[in-house]
């Protein structure tokens, strides 16, 4: 038997054996894969999503006439029904002022009314200004097309000069393109902290 015939005889045995080894390896590997894929949602989340329509991570953005940029975001929003507005969870807004500076707003819930040019922040509302003033209230109504906001209820503010409380507050500009002011009204009380440096 010459070397060519011997090689063909060996290959007739080796090739089917190699094919068997490859096939058995495929079956062994496939057994190690978990065929019951886990859906990355808790059962309660699935039930909540099945109950009604919702939008995850919605946002609204715009620019005022004076060039201030407004971005409103939420973790979740549900559309309104029968005259009730859409409701959002973990509502927040980032306002970048054209003249420099920034104001951020955050609340537990809220709603956006584009037809009324308004956003409502409700529940543990926190307003933070560029100079470090932090204002807390339970409700804040803001305009979407400009820098106007008001808190109909009491507010508490802490900042560089101390702690301030008031019956309500307004945010706005006095003149077109002018600086943004926070106006505290109705029973304003300031607890001055001389340890804090004035700005």
C-alpha positions, 0 to 999 in steps of 0.5 A, spaced: 500 500 500 503 506 497 503 512 502 497 516 498 492 510 499 494 509 506 493 517 508 486 516 504 485 510 509 487 514 515 482 520 513 476 516 512 477 514 519 479 521 522 474 525 519 468 522 521 471 522 528 473 529 528 465 531 525 463 527 531 467 530 536 465 537 533 457 535 534 458 533 541 461 539 543 456 543 540 451 539 544 455 540 550 455 547 549 448 548 548 446 545 554 450 550 558 445 556 556 439 558 560 434 557 555 429 560 560 431 568 559 429 572 565 425 579 563 429 585 566 422 587 569 419 586 576 412 583 576 409 589 579 413 593 573 410 589 568 403 589 571 403 597 572 405 597 564 399 593 562 394 598 566 395 604 562 399 607 557 406 611 559 412 614 556 419 612 559 424 618 560 420 624 556 423 631 555 421 637 553 426 643 551 426 650 548 429 656 548 426 663 550 426 669 546 432 672 550 436 666 549 435 662 555 435 654 554 430 650 558 430 642 558 424 639 562 425 631 563 422 626 567 423 618 569 416 616 567 409 620 564 402 618 563 397 621 558 391 625 561 384 622 560 377 626 560 380 633 561 386 631 566 393 633 564 398 628 563 402 626 570 410 625 570 414 622 576 421 625 578 420 631 574 426 636 573 428 642 569 435 645 567 435 652 565 441 655 562 441 663 562 443 666 556 447 671 561 450 666 564 448 662 570 443 656 571 437 654 575 435 647 576 428 645 579 426 638 581 420 635 584 416 628 586 411 629 580 408 634 576 405 635 569 406 639 563 401 643 559 404 646 553 397 649 551 397 653 557 405 654 556 406 651 563 409 646 567 407 644 574 412 641 579 408 638 585 411 634 592 418 636 595 420 641 590 427 644 590 430 650 586 437 651 586 440 657 583 447 658 580 449 662 587 447 656 591 441 658 594 436 652 595 429 653 595 424 648 598 416 648 597 410 643 595 408 646 589 411 651 583 408 653 577 413 655 571 412 658 564 415 654 558 416 659 554 420 664 559 423 665 566 417 666 570 415 661 576 411 662 582 410 658 588 402 659 591 404 656 598 410 657 603 417 656 601 423 655 605 430 657 603 437 656 605 443 660 602 450 664 603 446 669 608 442 664 612 435 661 612 429 664 610 422 663 610 416 666 606 408 665 604 410 665 597 415 666 592 416 669 584 421 668 579 422 672 573 425 678 570 424 685 571 426 688 564 427 684 558 433 681 557 435 683 565 437 678 570 433 673 574 430 675 580 427 671 586 422 675 590 419 672 597 413 675 599 408 675 605 411 674 612 418 674 610 423 672 615 430 671 615 435 668 620 442 671 618 448 666 620 454 671 621 458 665 620 456 664 612 460 669 608 456 674 604 456 674 597 
